[in-house]
Amino acid sequence: MIRTVLVFLLLVFGGFFVGLYVAYDEFDPCRALAVEKARRAALPTGVAEVWTTITTERRDRLSCSRSLIASWRARIAD
């Protein structure tokens, strides 16, 4: 039972990081969040990515992961 739960959690987290790499070419959730925000910004991509990288680099990974998932939910809801 515990083994099955651990394998399931490993697959979920592994899928999350594989998805990050496929979608953003990044494993770091903060860098992926910066790319996501840059794609949704009204500024040109190069400028927006630099700006969003500056704003996300001081955050911890858990906070970035939560914001990234919230951004995905907002995109699905739109």
C-alpha positions in Angstrom: 0.0 0.0 0.0 2.7 2.5 1.0 4.8 1.4 -1.9 2.0 2.1 -4.3 1.4 5.6 -2.8 5.1 6.4 -3.1 5.3 5.3 -6.7 2.2 7.3 -7.5 3.7 10.4 -5.8 7.0 9.9 -7.7 5.1 9.7 -11.0 3.2 12.9 -10.2 6.3 14.9 -9.3 8.2 13.4 -12.2 5.4 14.3 -14.6 5.4 17.8 -13.2 9.1 18.3 -13.9 9.0 16.6 -17.3 6.1 18.9 -18.2 8.1 21.9 -17.0 11.0 21.0 -19.2 8.8 20.2 -22.3 6.8 23.5 -21.9 9.5 25.9 -20.8 12.9 24.2 -21.4 13.5 24.6 -17.6 13.3 22.4 -14.6 13.3 25.3 -12.1 9.7 26.4 -11.3 10.8 30.0 -10.8 12.4 30.2 -14.3 9.3 28.5 -15.7 7.1 31.0 -14.0 9.2 33.8 -15.5 8.8 32.3 -19.0 5.0 31.9 -18.4 4.6 35.5 -17.3 6.7 36.7 -20.2 4.5 34.8 -22.7 1.4 36.4 -21.2 2.8 39.9 -21.0 2.0 42.7 -23.4 5.7 43.6 -23.7 8.0 42.1 -26.3 9.2 38.6 -25.2 12.8 39.4 -24.6 12.1 42.5 -22.4 9.3 40.7 -20.6 11.4 37.7 -19.8 14.2 39.8 -18.3 11.7 41.7 -16.2 9.9 38.6 -15.0 13.1 36.8 -14.2 14.1 39.7 -11.9 10.8 39.5 -10.1 10.8 35.8 -9.6 14.4 35.1 -8.7 13.9 36.1 -5.1 11.0 33.7 -4.5 11.3 30.2 -3.1 10.5 27.2 -5.3 7.3 26.3 -3.5 5.9 29.8 -4.0 6.9 29.8 -7.7 5.3 26.3 -8.1 2.0 27.6 -6.6 2.0 30.7 -8.7 2.7 28.6 -11.9 -0.1 26.3 -11.1 -2.4 29.3 -10.4 -1.4 30.7 -13.8 -2.2 27.4 -15.5 -5.7 27.4 -13.8 -6.3 31.0 -15.0 -5.3 30.1 -18.5 -7.7 27.1 -18.5 -10.5 29.3 -17.1 -10.1 32.0 -19.8 
